[in-house]
């Protein structure tokens, strides 16, 4: 186990010191542990905005704003589809909303393609 705190961006535990900052080898994020307390690391990655700039929260209901093709599915998710009870996630692939859509099942969405209902 490392004696250094995990990365505030990707939660990687293999951080290492470089000069007076800590560096994450997975996402290459650099931060000064003296400046960033536990409150600061909580605030950095938690603000997720929809297409209109409204902040999204866990449990919100959102509406899809454009047709979204789904790999392996014969049809796409249509614009206007209402998605209830979203969960915000910190995935590295850009899909920052985890949800369950009727007829499609569990999937990840990008917040830029939804608006708050």
C-alpha beads as a LAMMPS data file, in Angstrom:
LAMMPS data file: protein, C-alpha beads

117 atoms
116 bonds

1 atom types
1 bond types

-500.0 500.0 xlo xhi
-500.0 500.0 ylo yhi
-500.0 500.0 zlo zhi

Masses

1 110.0

Atoms # bond

1 1 1 0.000 0.000 0.000
2 1 1 1.266 3.462 -0.887
3 1 1 1.992 6.054 1.778
4 1 1 0.601 8.760 -0.510
5 1 1 -3.123 9.597 -0.883
6 1 1 -4.999 8.318 -3.956
7 1 1 -5.535 10.534 -6.988
8 1 1 -8.518 12.903 -6.538
9 1 1 -9.457 12.534 -10.240
10 1 1 -9.364 8.788 -10.926
11 1 1 -8.818 7.341 -7.412
12 1 1 -5.640 5.520 -8.510
13 1 1 -3.640 4.353 -5.494
14 1 1 -0.229 4.351 -7.248
15 1 1 0.546 8.069 -6.895
16 1 1 4.131 9.243 -6.515
17 1 1 5.877 12.502 -5.534
18 1 1 7.577 14.765 -8.078
19 1 1 9.197 17.934 -6.707
20 1 1 6.526 19.394 -4.385
21 1 1 3.465 17.803 -6.052
22 1 1 1.960 14.334 -6.295
23 1 1 1.467 12.726 -9.721
24 1 1 -0.983 10.042 -10.845
25 1 1 0.553 7.547 -13.312
26 1 1 -2.829 6.620 -14.842
27 1 1 -4.410 10.015 -15.641
28 1 1 -1.261 12.200 -15.186
29 1 1 -3.089 14.573 -12.824
30 1 1 -0.751 16.653 -10.653
31 1 1 -1.780 18.259 -7.356
32 1 1 -0.256 19.758 -4.250
33 1 1 -1.435 17.742 -1.237
34 1 1 -0.847 20.726 1.069
35 1 1 -3.368 22.867 -0.870
36 1 1 -6.028 20.223 -1.534
37 1 1 -7.732 19.007 1.617
38 1 1 -10.391 16.289 1.734
39 1 1 -13.116 18.841 0.964
40 1 1 -11.373 19.979 -2.220
41 1 1 -11.029 16.464 -3.614
42 1 1 -14.754 15.870 -3.091
43 1 1 -15.685 19.014 -5.040
44 1 1 -13.399 18.545 -8.053
45 1 1 -15.160 15.781 -9.966
46 1 1 -18.701 15.853 -8.644
47 1 1 -20.256 18.733 -10.603
48 1 1 -22.059 17.330 -13.649
49 1 1 -23.944 19.715 -15.941
50 1 1 -26.665 18.911 -18.473
51 1 1 -26.895 20.397 -21.979
52 1 1 -28.466 23.615 -20.617
53 1 1 -25.888 24.102 -17.841
54 1 1 -28.088 22.894 -14.969
55 1 1 -26.326 20.864 -12.297
56 1 1 -27.414 17.234 -12.097
57 1 1 -27.737 15.235 -8.868
58 1 1 -28.156 11.539 -8.080
59 1 1 -31.817 10.549 -8.394
60 1 1 -32.757 13.276 -10.889
61 1 1 -34.979 12.683 -13.901
62 1 1 -33.569 13.706 -17.283
63 1 1 -34.819 13.799 -20.876
64 1 1 -32.705 12.702 -23.870
65 1 1 -32.394 15.632 -26.329
66 1 1 -31.358 13.756 -29.506
67 1 1 -31.608 10.270 -30.987
68 1 1 -28.780 8.147 -29.582
69 1 1 -27.673 5.013 -31.455
70 1 1 -26.965 1.999 -29.234
71 1 1 -24.311 -0.527 -30.280
72 1 1 -25.801 -3.965 -30.709
73 1 1 -29.393 -2.752 -30.515
74 1 1 -31.691 -2.717 -33.538
75 1 1 -33.057 0.728 -32.677
76 1 1 -31.841 3.938 -31.090
77 1 1 -32.931 5.802 -27.986
78 1 1 -35.349 8.432 -29.271
79 1 1 -35.218 12.120 -28.394
80 1 1 -37.696 12.896 -25.627
81 1 1 -37.131 9.624 -23.747
82 1 1 -37.477 10.259 -20.017
83 1 1 -34.855 8.603 -17.792
84 1 1 -35.666 8.426 -14.071
85 1 1 -33.410 7.987 -11.055
86 1 1 -29.982 8.624 -12.621
87 1 1 -26.702 7.932 -10.833
88 1 1 -23.640 10.110 -11.446
89 1 1 -20.392 8.262 -12.078
90 1 1 -16.723 9.101 -12.559
91 1 1 -15.947 6.914 -15.566
92 1 1 -12.985 7.754 -17.782
93 1 1 -14.834 7.187 -21.075
94 1 1 -16.975 10.334 -20.816
95 1 1 -20.197 8.579 -19.822
96 1 1 -20.882 10.305 -16.516
97 1 1 -24.496 9.139 -15.985
98 1 1 -25.449 5.552 -15.126
99 1 1 -29.121 4.757 -15.649
100 1 1 -31.688 2.150 -16.596
101 1 1 -33.790 2.846 -19.696
102 1 1 -37.021 0.941 -20.336
103 1 1 -36.567 -1.395 -23.305
104 1 1 -32.765 -1.073 -23.281
105 1 1 -31.614 -1.894 -19.732
106 1 1 -28.671 -0.462 -17.804
107 1 1 -26.330 1.856 -19.691
108 1 1 -24.148 4.941 -19.462
109 1 1 -25.041 8.320 -20.945
110 1 1 -23.091 11.508 -21.510
111 1 1 -24.559 14.521 -19.740
112 1 1 -24.235 16.668 -22.879
113 1 1 -27.083 14.680 -24.502
114 1 1 -29.653 15.129 -21.717
115 1 1 -31.519 17.958 -20.029
116 1 1 -32.986 18.062 -16.557
117 1 1 -36.715 17.338 -16.516

Bonds

1 1 1 2
2 1 2 3
3 1 3 4
4 1 4 5
5 1 5 6
6 1 6 7
7 1 7 8
8 1 8 9
9 1 9 10
10 1 10 11
11 1 11 12
12 1 12 13
13 1 13 14
14 1 14 15
15 1 15 16
16 1 16 17
17 1 17 18
18 1 18 19
19 1 19 20
20 1 20 21
21 1 21 22
22 1 22 23
23 1 23 24
24 1 24 25
25 1 25 26
26 1 26 27
27 1 27 28
28 1 28 29
29 1 29 30
30 1 30 31
31 1 31 32
32 1 32 33
33 1 33 34
34 1 34 35
35 1 35 36
36 1 36 37
37 1 37 38
38 1 38 39
39 1 39 40
40 1 40 41
41 1 41 42
42 1 42 43
43 1 43 44
44 1 44 45
45 1 45 46
46 1 46 47
47 1 47 48
48 1 48 49
49 1 49 50
50 1 50 51
51 1 51 52
52 1 52 53
53 1 53 54
54 1 54 55
55 1 55 56
56 1 56 57
57 1 57 58
58 1 58 59
59 1 59 60
60 1 60 61
61 1 61 62
62 1 62 63
63 1 63 64
64 1 64 65
65 1 65 66
66 1 66 67
67 1 67 68
68 1 68 69
69 1 69 70
70 1 70 71
71 1 71 72
72 1 72 73
73 1 73 74
74 1 74 75
75 1 75 76
76 1 76 77
77 1 77 78
78 1 78 79
79 1 79 80
80 1 80 81
81 1 81 82
82 1 82 83
83 1 83 84
84 1 84 85
85 1 85 86
86 1 86 87
87 1 87 88
88 1 88 89
89 1 89 90
90 1 90 91
91 1 91 92
92 1 92 93
93 1 93 94
94 1 94 95
95 1 95 96
96 1 96 97
97 1 97 98
98 1 98 99
99 1 99 100
100 1 100 101
101 1 101 102
102 1 102 103
103 1 103 104
104 1 104 105
105 1 105 106
106 1 106 107
107 1 107 108
108 1 108 109
109 1 109 110
110 1 110 111
111 1 111 112
112 1 112 113
113 1 113 114
114 1 114 115
115 1 115 116
116 1 116 117
